[in-house]
Amino acid sequence: MTTQNPKKIVIEVMYKADYCLPCLYMDETVREVVPKYVKYVDYQRVDFLKGQGKKRFLELSNALFGEEGVRKHFRLVPVPSLFINGELFFDAIPPKFELEEAIEEVLLEKGLCDK
């Protein structure tokens, strides 16, 4: 993950590959919603089968389940899933209105916008 802009939140989608239809649909859903929040949101698709995506996938898995949970019990981040600022928000494709509500909730908590 790149360094976070303190005036923005980061949305990450765990993405396997284009042949993973749930991954593709979650990515599309986020890409449809994010332009509405372009001043406040950075979107990053985490291609966890490639390069830095592998590292980020492991970081988020460790954050969710602990190192022991990952290494001994093979607990991993759901695929697809959506994180906002490193926190799991959705482990299935959210309806657009629910994604918008989640983004607005985090923006309000961070004091980044008024509603």
Secondary structure, DSSP 8 states (H G I E B T S, - for coil): -----TTSEEEEEEE--TT-HHHHHHHHHHHHHGGGGTTTEEEEEEETTSHHHHHHHHHHHHHHHHHHHHHTT-----SSEEEETTEEEESS---HHHHHHHHHHHHHHHT----
